[in-house]
Amino acid sequence: MMSNITTMAVVVDAKNEQARAFSEYHGFTVFPGQPKRLYLPMAMIARQFS
């Protein structure tokens, strides 16, 4: 039996400021009020592969 999984974004927790800067450089956005947690919407990832 197959099931569908829907994903809205990739979420990362940056270990330090260098990791945060790296993620932001690659298009990730910081969650409001959580400076080390970032996300990248799947729509942006899909565009990279089209």
C-alpha distance matrix in Angstrom:
0.0 3.8 6.7 10.3 13.1 16.5 19.5 23.0 25.2 25.8 28.1 30.6 33.4 36.4 38.4 41.7 43.4 43.0 39.2 39.3 41.6 39.3 36.3 38.4 39.7 36.2 35.6 34.2 35.7 37.1 35.9 39.0 40.7 38.6 40.4 38.2 34.7 33.7 30.8 29.8 27.9 24.9 26.8 29.5 27.3 25.7 29.3 30.1 27.5 28.5
3.8 0.0 3.8 6.8 9.8 13.2 16.1 19.6 21.7 22.5 25.1 27.7 30.7 33.6 35.8 38.9 40.5 40.0 36.2 36.2 38.3 36.0 33.0 35.0 36.2 32.7 32.0 30.8 32.3 33.9 32.8 36.0 37.9 35.8 37.5 35.3 31.9 30.5 27.5 26.3 24.3 21.2 23.0 25.8 23.5 21.9 25.5 26.3 23.9 24.9
6.7 3.8 0.0 3.8 6.6 9.9 13.1 16.5 18.8 19.9 22.3 25.1 28.1 31.2 33.5 36.6 38.0 37.9 34.1 33.8 36.0 34.0 30.7 32.6 34.1 30.6 29.6 28.2 29.5 30.9 29.6 32.6 34.6 32.7 34.5 32.5 28.9 27.7 24.6 23.7 21.5 18.7 20.6 23.5 21.6 20.2 23.9 25.0 22.9 24.0
10.3 6.8 3.8 0.0 3.8 6.5 9.8 13.1 15.6 17.1 19.7 22.8 25.9 28.9 31.5 34.4 35.6 35.4 31.7 31.2 33.2 31.3 27.9 29.5 31.0 27.6 26.4 25.1 26.3 27.9 26.7 29.7 31.9 30.1 31.8 30.1 26.4 24.9 21.6 20.4 18.0 15.2 17.0 20.0 18.3 16.9 20.5 21.8 20.0 20.9
13.1 9.8 6.6 3.8 0.0 3.8 6.5 10.0 12.3 13.6 16.0 19.1 22.2 25.3 27.9 30.8 32.0 31.9 28.2 27.6 29.8 28.0 24.6 26.2 27.9 24.6 23.4 21.8 22.9 24.4 23.2 26.2 28.3 26.4 28.1 26.3 22.7 21.3 18.1 17.2 15.1 12.6 14.9 17.7 16.0 15.3 19.0 20.1 18.8 20.2
16.5 13.2 9.9 6.5 3.8 0.0 3.8 6.6 9.5 11.6 14.2 17.7 20.9 23.8 26.8 29.4 30.2 30.3 26.7 25.7 27.7 26.2 22.6 23.8 25.6 22.4 20.8 19.2 20.0 21.6 20.4 23.4 25.8 24.2 25.8 24.4 20.7 18.9 15.6 14.5 12.0 9.7 11.9 14.9 13.8 13.2 16.6 18.2 17.5 18.6
19.5 16.1 13.1 9.8 6.5 3.8 0.0 3.8 5.8 7.9 10.5 14.0 17.3 20.2 23.3 25.7 26.4 26.6 23.0 21.9 23.9 22.5 18.9 20.1 22.0 18.9 17.3 15.5 16.5 18.1 17.1 20.3 22.7 20.9 22.3 20.8 17.1 15.2 11.9 10.9 8.8 6.9 9.9 12.3 11.2 11.5 14.9 16.0 15.9 17.6
23.0 19.6 16.5 13.1 10.0 6.6 3.8 0.0 3.8 7.3 9.6 13.3 16.5 19.2 22.6 24.6 24.9 25.2 21.9 20.3 22.1 21.1 17.3 17.9 20.1 17.3 15.0 13.2 13.6 15.4 14.3 17.3 20.0 18.6 20.0 19.1 15.4 13.2 9.6 8.7 5.9 5.5 7.9 10.3 10.3 11.1 13.8 15.4 16.1 17.4
25.2 21.7 18.8 15.6 12.3 9.5 5.8 3.8 0.0 3.8 6.2 9.8 13.2 15.6 19.0 21.0 21.2 21.5 18.1 16.6 18.4 17.3 13.6 14.5 16.6 13.9 12.0 9.8 10.7 12.5 12.0 15.4 18.0 16.2 17.1 15.9 12.3 9.8 6.2 5.3 4.1 4.8 8.1 9.0 8.7 10.7 13.2 13.9 15.2 17.1
25.8 22.5 19.9 17.1 13.6 11.6 7.9 7.3 3.8 0.0 3.8 6.7 10.4 12.7 15.9 18.1 18.7 18.7 15.1 14.2 16.3 14.8 11.2 12.9 15.0 12.3 11.3 8.8 10.5 11.9 12.1 15.9 17.9 15.4 15.9 13.9 10.6 8.3 5.5 5.3 6.4 6.9 10.5 10.3 9.0 11.8 14.2 13.9 15.2 17.9
28.1 25.1 22.3 19.7 16.0 14.2 10.5 9.6 6.2 3.8 0.0 3.8 7.0 9.8 13.0 15.3 16.1 16.7 13.2 12.0 14.7 13.9 10.4 12.1 14.9 13.0 11.9 8.6 9.4 9.7 9.5 13.3 14.8 12.0 12.6 10.5 7.1 5.7 4.3 6.6 8.7 10.3 13.6 13.1 12.3 15.4 17.5 17.1 18.7 21.4
30.6 27.7 25.1 22.8 19.1 17.7 14.0 13.3 9.8 6.7 3.8 0.0 3.8 6.2 9.3 11.7 13.0 13.4 9.8 9.1 12.2 11.4 8.4 10.9 13.6 12.2 12.1 8.8 10.0 9.6 10.2 13.9 14.7 11.3 11.1 8.2 5.8 5.4 6.3 8.7 11.7 13.3 16.4 15.2 14.2 17.6 19.4 18.4 20.2 23.2
33.4 30.7 28.1 25.9 22.2 20.9 17.3 16.5 13.2 10.4 7.0 3.8 0.0 3.8 6.4 9.0 10.8 12.0 8.8 8.2 11.9 11.9 9.7 11.9 14.8 14.3 14.4 11.0 11.4 9.8 10.3 13.3 13.2 9.4 9.1 5.6 4.5 6.4 8.9 11.9 15.0 16.9 19.9 18.6 17.9 21.3 23.0 21.8 23.8 26.8
36.4 33.6 31.2 28.9 25.3 23.8 20.2 19.2 15.6 12.7 9.8 6.2 3.8 0.0 3.8 5.5 7.3 8.2 5.3 5.1 8.8 9.1 7.9 10.2 12.8 13.0 13.8 10.9 11.6 10.0 11.6 14.4 14.0 10.4 8.7 5.0 6.2 7.6 10.6 13.1 16.7 18.7 21.4 19.5 18.8 22.5 23.6 22.1 24.3 27.4
38.4 35.8 33.5 31.5 27.9 26.8 23.3 22.6 19.0 15.9 13.0 9.3 6.4 3.8 0.0 3.8 7.2 8.2 6.2 7.5 10.7 11.0 10.9 13.3 15.5 16.0 17.2 14.5 15.3 13.4 14.8 17.2 16.2 12.6 10.8 7.3 9.3 11.3 14.3 16.8 20.4 22.2 25.0 23.1 22.1 25.8 27.0 25.2 27.3 30.5
41.7 38.9 36.6 34.4 30.8 29.4 25.7 24.6 21.0 18.1 15.3 11.7 9.0 5.5 3.8 0.0 3.8 5.5 5.4 6.3 8.8 10.1 10.8 12.4 14.4 15.8 17.0 14.8 15.3 13.2 15.2 17.0 15.9 12.7 10.0 7.4 10.5 12.2 15.6 17.9 21.6 23.8 26.3 23.9 23.4 27.2 27.9 26.0 28.5 31.6
43.4 40.5 38.0 35.6 32.0 30.2 26.4 24.9 21.2 18.7 16.1 13.0 10.8 7.3 7.2 3.8 0.0 3.8 5.4 4.9 6.1 8.5 9.8 10.3 12.1 14.3 15.3 13.6 13.8 12.0 14.6 16.0 15.3 12.7 9.2 7.8 11.1 12.0 15.4 17.5 21.2 23.7 25.6 23.0 22.9 26.7 27.0 25.2 28.0 30.9
43.0 40.0 37.9 35.4 31.9 30.3 26.6 25.2 21.5 18.7 16.7 13.4 12.0 8.2 8.2 5.5 3.8 0.0 3.8 5.4 5.1 6.2 8.7 9.9 10.5 12.6 14.6 13.5 14.7 13.8 16.8 18.7 18.4 15.7 12.3 10.5 13.1 13.2 16.0 17.4 21.2 23.3 25.2 22.3 21.9 25.6 25.7 23.5 26.3 29.2
39.2 36.2 34.1 31.7 28.2 26.7 23.0 21.9 18.1 15.1 13.2 9.8 8.8 5.3 6.2 5.4 5.4 3.8 0.0 3.8 5.4 5.0 6.2 8.6 9.8 10.8 12.7 11.1 12.8 12.1 14.9 17.4 17.4 14.3 11.5 8.8 10.6 10.5 13.1 14.5 18.3 20.2 22.4 19.7 18.9 22.7 23.2 21.1 23.6 26.7
39.3 36.2 33.8 31.2 27.6 25.7 21.9 20.3 16.6 14.2 12.0 9.1 8.2 5.1 7.5 6.3 4.9 5.4 3.8 0.0 3.8 5.4 5.2 6.2 8.6 10.0 10.8 8.8 9.6 8.6 11.6 13.9 14.2 11.3 8.3 6.4 8.2 7.8 10.9 12.6 16.4 18.8 20.8 18.2 18.1 21.9 22.2 20.6 23.4 26.2
41.6 38.3 36.0 33.2 29.8 27.7 23.9 22.1 18.4 16.3 14.7 12.2 11.9 8.8 10.7 8.8 6.1 5.1 5.4 3.8 0.0 3.8 5.5 5.1 6.1 8.7 10.0 9.3 10.4 10.3 13.8 15.8 16.4 14.2 10.8 9.8 11.6 10.4 12.9 13.8 17.5 19.9 21.2 18.2 18.4 22.1 21.8 19.9 23.1 25.7
39.3 36.0 34.0 31.3 28.0 26.2 22.5 21.1 17.3 14.8 13.9 11.4 11.9 9.1 11.0 10.1 8.5 6.2 5.0 5.4 3.8 0.0 3.8 5.5 5.1 6.5 9.0 8.9 11.2 12.0 15.4 18.0 19.0 16.3 13.4 11.6 12.6 10.9 12.6 12.8 16.5 18.2 19.8 16.6 16.1 19.8 19.7 17.4 20.3 23.1
36.3 33.0 30.7 27.9 24.6 22.6 18.9 17.3 13.6 11.2 10.4 8.4 9.7 7.9 10.9 10.8 9.8 8.7 6.2 5.2 5.5 3.8 0.0 3.8 5.4 5.2 6.6 5.4 8.1 9.2 12.4 15.4 16.8 14.1 11.8 10.0 9.9 7.6 8.8 9.1 12.8 14.8 16.5 13.7 13.3 17.1 17.3 15.4 18.3 21.1
38.4 35.0 32.6 29.5 26.2 23.8 20.1 17.9 14.5 12.9 12.1 10.9 11.9 10.2 13.3 12.4 10.3 9.9 8.6 6.2 5.1 5.5 3.8 0.0 3.8 5.3 5.1 4.7 6.2 7.8 11.5 13.9 15.6 13.7 11.1 10.6 10.7 8.0 9.2 9.4 12.8 15.4 16.4 13.3 14.0 17.7 17.2 15.9 19.2 21.5
39.7 36.2 34.1 31.0 27.9 25.6 22.0 20.1 16.6 15.0 14.9 13.6 14.8 12.8 15.5 14.4 12.1 10.5 9.8 8.6 6.1 5.1 5.4 3.8 0.0 3.8 5.5 7.3 9.5 11.5 15.2 17.5 19.3 17.5 14.7 14.0 14.3 11.6 12.3 11.4 14.6 16.6 17.2 13.7 14.1 17.6 16.6 14.7 18.2 20.4
36.2 32.7 30.6 27.6 24.6 22.4 18.9 17.3 13.9 12.3 13.0 12.2 14.3 13.0 16.0 15.8 14.3 12.6 10.8 10.0 8.7 6.5 5.2 5.3 3.8 0.0 3.8 6.0 9.3 12.0 15.3 18.1 20.3 18.1 16.0 14.8 14.2 11.0 10.6 8.9 12.0 13.4 14.2 10.6 10.5 14.0 13.4 11.3 14.6 17.0
35.6 32.0 29.6 26.4 23.4 20.8 17.3 15.0 12.0 11.3 11.9 12.1 14.4 13.8 17.2 17.0 15.3 14.6 12.7 10.8 10.0 9.0 6.6 5.1 5.5 3.8 0.0 3.8 6.5 9.9 12.9 15.6 18.2 16.6 14.9 14.3 13.2 9.6 8.6 6.7 9.3 11.5 11.8 8.5 9.6 13.0 12.2 11.2 14.7 16.7
34.2 30.8 28.2 25.1 21.8 19.2 15.5 13.2 9.8 8.8 8.6 8.8 11.0 10.9 14.5 14.8 13.6 13.5 11.1 8.8 9.3 8.9 5.4 4.7 7.3 6.0 3.8 0.0 3.8 6.8 9.5 12.6 15.1 13.1 11.8 11.0 9.4 5.8 5.2 4.7 8.2 10.9 12.2 9.6 10.4 14.0 14.2 13.5 16.5 18.8
35.7 32.3 29.5 26.3 22.9 20.0 16.5 13.6 10.7 10.5 9.4 10.0 11.4 11.6 15.3 15.3 13.8 14.7 12.8 9.6 10.4 11.2 8.1 6.2 9.5 9.3 6.5 3.8 0.0 3.8 6.5 9.1 11.9 10.6 9.7 10.1 8.4 5.2 5.3 6.4 9.0 12.5 13.5 11.5 13.1 16.4 16.4 16.4 19.5 21.4
37.1 33.9 30.9 27.9 24.4 21.6 18.1 15.4 12.5 11.9 9.7 9.6 9.8 10.0 13.4 13.2 12.0 13.8 12.1 8.6 10.3 12.0 9.2 7.8 11.5 12.0 9.9 6.8 3.8 0.0 3.8 6.3 8.4 6.9 6.0 7.1 5.9 4.3 6.6 9.2 11.8 15.3 16.7 15.1 16.4 19.7 20.1 20.0 23.0 25.0
35.9 32.8 29.6 26.7 23.2 20.4 17.1 14.3 12.0 12.1 9.5 10.2 10.3 11.6 14.8 15.2 14.6 16.8 14.9 11.6 13.8 15.4 12.4 11.5 15.2 15.3 12.9 9.5 6.5 3.8 0.0 3.8 6.2 5.3 6.7 8.0 5.8 5.6 7.2 10.4 12.1 15.6 17.3 16.4 17.8 20.8 21.6 21.9 24.6 26.5
39.0 36.0 32.6 29.7 26.2 23.4 20.3 17.3 15.4 15.9 13.3 13.9 13.3 14.4 17.2 17.0 16.0 18.7 17.4 13.9 15.8 18.0 15.4 13.9 17.5 18.1 15.6 12.6 9.1 6.3 3.8 0.0 3.8 5.5 7.2 10.0 8.8 9.2 10.9 13.8 15.2 18.8 20.1 19.3 21.1 23.9 24.5 25.0 27.9 29.5
40.7 37.9 34.6 31.9 28.3 25.8 22.7 20.0 18.0 17.9 14.8 14.7 13.2 14.0 16.2 15.9 15.3 18.4 17.4 14.2 16.4 19.0 16.8 15.6 19.3 20.3 18.2 15.1 11.9 8.4 6.2 3.8 0.0 3.8 6.1 9.2 9.0 10.8 13.2 16.6 18.3 21.8 23.4 22.6 24.0 27.0 27.7 28.0 30.8 32.7
38.6 35.8 32.7 30.1 26.4 24.2 20.9 18.6 16.2 15.4 12.0 11.3 9.4 10.4 12.6 12.7 12.7 15.7 14.3 11.3 14.2 16.3 14.1 13.7 17.5 18.1 16.6 13.1 10.6 6.9 5.3 5.5 3.8 0.0 3.8 5.7 5.6 8.1 11.1 14.7 16.9 20.2 22.2 21.2 22.1 25.3 26.3 26.2 28.8 31.0
40.4 37.5 34.5 31.8 28.1 25.8 22.3 20.0 17.1 15.9 12.6 11.1 9.1 8.7 10.8 10.0 9.2 12.3 11.5 8.3 10.8 13.4 11.8 11.1 14.7 16.0 14.9 11.8 9.7 6.0 6.7 7.2 6.1 3.8 0.0 3.8 5.8 7.7 11.2 14.5 17.3 20.6 22.4 20.8 21.6 25.1 25.7 25.2 28.1 30.4
38.2 35.3 32.5 30.1 26.3 24.4 20.8 19.1 15.9 13.9 10.5 8.2 5.6 5.0 7.3 7.4 7.8 10.5 8.8 6.4 9.8 11.6 10.0 10.6 14.0 14.8 14.3 11.0 10.1 7.1 8.0 10.0 9.2 5.7 3.8 0.0 3.8 6.4 10.2 13.5 16.6 19.4 21.8 20.1 20.3 23.9 24.8 23.9 26.5 29.2
34.7 31.9 28.9 26.4 22.7 20.7 17.1 15.4 12.3 10.6 7.1 5.8 4.5 6.2 9.3 10.5 11.1 13.1 10.6 8.2 11.6 12.6 9.9 10.7 14.3 14.2 13.2 9.4 8.4 5.9 5.8 8.8 9.0 5.6 5.8 3.8 0.0 3.8 7.1 10.7 13.5 16.2 18.8 17.6 17.7 21.1 22.4 21.8 24.2 26.8
33.7 30.5 27.7 24.9 21.3 18.9 15.2 13.2 9.8 8.3 5.7 5.4 6.4 7.6 11.3 12.2 12.0 13.2 10.5 7.8 10.4 10.9 7.6 8.0 11.6 11.0 9.6 5.8 5.2 4.3 5.6 9.2 10.8 8.1 7.7 6.4 3.8 0.0 3.8 7.1 10.2 13.1 15.4 13.9 14.3 17.7 18.8 18.3 20.8 23.3
30.8 27.5 24.6 21.6 18.1 15.6 11.9 9.6 6.2 5.5 4.3 6.3 8.9 10.6 14.3 15.6 15.4 16.0 13.1 10.9 12.9 12.6 8.8 9.2 12.3 10.6 8.6 5.2 5.3 6.6 7.2 10.9 13.2 11.1 11.2 10.2 7.1 3.8 0.0 3.8 6.5 9.4 11.7 10.7 11.1 14.3 15.6 15.5 17.9 20.1
29.8 26.3 23.7 20.4 17.2 14.5 10.9 8.7 5.3 5.3 6.6 8.7 11.9 13.1 16.8 17.9 17.5 17.4 14.5 12.6 13.8 12.8 9.1 9.4 11.4 8.9 6.7 4.7 6.4 9.2 10.4 13.8 16.6 14.7 14.5 13.5 10.7 7.1 3.8 0.0 3.8 6.5 8.4 7.0 7.4 10.7 11.8 11.9 14.3 16.4
27.9 24.3 21.5 18.0 15.1 12.0 8.8 5.9 4.1 6.4 8.7 11.7 15.0 16.7 20.4 21.6 21.2 21.2 18.3 16.4 17.5 16.5 12.8 12.8 14.6 12.0 9.3 8.2 9.0 11.8 12.1 15.2 18.3 16.9 17.3 16.6 13.5 10.2 6.5 3.8 0.0 3.8 5.3 5.5 6.8 8.9 10.4 11.5 13.5 15.0
24.9 21.2 18.7 15.2 12.6 9.7 6.9 5.5 4.8 6.9 10.3 13.3 16.9 18.7 22.2 23.8 23.7 23.3 20.2 18.8 19.9 18.2 14.8 15.4 16.6 13.4 11.5 10.9 12.5 15.3 15.6 18.8 21.8 20.2 20.6 19.4 16.2 13.1 9.4 6.5 3.8 0.0 3.8 5.3 4.9 6.0 8.6 9.9 10.9 12.4
26.8 23.0 20.6 17.0 14.9 11.9 9.9 7.9 8.1 10.5 13.6 16.4 19.9 21.4 25.0 26.3 25.6 25.2 22.4 20.8 21.2 19.8 16.5 16.4 17.2 14.2 11.8 12.2 13.5 16.7 17.3 20.1 23.4 22.2 22.4 21.8 18.8 15.4 11.7 8.4 5.3 3.8 0.0 3.8 5.4 5.1 6.3 8.9 10.2 10.7
29.5 25.8 23.5 20.0 17.7 14.9 12.3 10.3 9.0 10.3 13.1 15.2 18.6 19.5 23.1 23.9 23.0 22.3 19.7 18.2 18.2 16.6 13.7 13.3 13.7 10.6 8.5 9.6 11.5 15.1 16.4 19.3 22.6 21.2 20.8 20.1 17.6 13.9 10.7 7.0 5.5 5.3 3.8 0.0 3.8 5.4 5.2 6.7 9.2 10.2
27.3 23.5 21.6 18.3 16.0 13.8 11.2 10.3 8.7 9.0 12.3 14.2 17.9 18.8 22.1 23.4 22.9 21.9 18.9 18.1 18.4 16.1 13.3 14.0 14.1 10.5 9.6 10.4 13.1 16.4 17.8 21.1 24.0 22.1 21.6 20.3 17.7 14.3 11.1 7.4 6.8 4.9 5.4 3.8 0.0 3.8 5.4 5.2 6.9 9.2
25.7 21.9 20.2 16.9 15.3 13.2 11.5 11.1 10.7 11.8 15.4 17.6 21.3 22.5 25.8 27.2 26.7 25.6 22.7 21.9 22.1 19.8 17.1 17.7 17.6 14.0 13.0 14.0 16.4 19.7 20.8 23.9 27.0 25.3 25.1 23.9 21.1 17.7 14.3 10.7 8.9 6.0 5.1 5.4 3.8 0.0 3.8 5.4 5.3 6.5
29.3 25.5 23.9 20.5 19.0 16.6 14.9 13.8 13.2 14.2 17.5 19.4 23.0 23.6 27.0 27.9 27.0 25.7 23.2 22.2 21.8 19.7 17.3 17.2 16.6 13.4 12.2 14.2 16.4 20.1 21.6 24.5 27.7 26.3 25.7 24.8 22.4 18.8 15.6 11.8 10.4 8.6 6.3 5.2 5.4 3.8 0.0 3.8 5.4 5.2
30.1 26.3 25.0 21.8 20.1 18.2 16.0 15.4 13.9 13.9 17.1 18.4 21.8 22.1 25.2 26.0 25.2 23.5 21.1 20.6 19.9 17.4 15.4 15.9 14.7 11.3 11.2 13.5 16.4 20.0 21.9 25.0 28.0 26.2 25.2 23.9 21.8 18.3 15.5 11.9 11.5 9.9 8.9 6.7 5.2 5.4 3.8 0.0 3.8 5.8
27.5 23.9 22.9 20.0 18.8 17.5 15.9 16.1 15.2 15.2 18.7 20.2 23.8 24.3 27.3 28.5 28.0 26.3 23.6 23.4 23.1 20.3 18.3 19.2 18.2 14.6 14.7 16.5 19.5 23.0 24.6 27.9 30.8 28.8 28.1 26.5 24.2 20.8 17.9 14.3 13.5 10.9 10.2 9.2 6.9 5.3 5.4 3.8 0.0 3.8
28.5 24.9 24.0 20.9 20.2 18.6 17.6 17.4 17.1 17.9 21.4 23.2 26.8 27.4 30.5 31.6 30.9 29.2 26.7 26.2 25.7 23.1 21.1 21.5 20.4 17.0 16.7 18.8 21.4 25.0 26.5 29.5 32.7 31.0 30.4 29.2 26.8 23.3 20.1 16.4 15.0 12.4 10.7 10.2 9.2 6.5 5.2 5.8 3.8 0.0
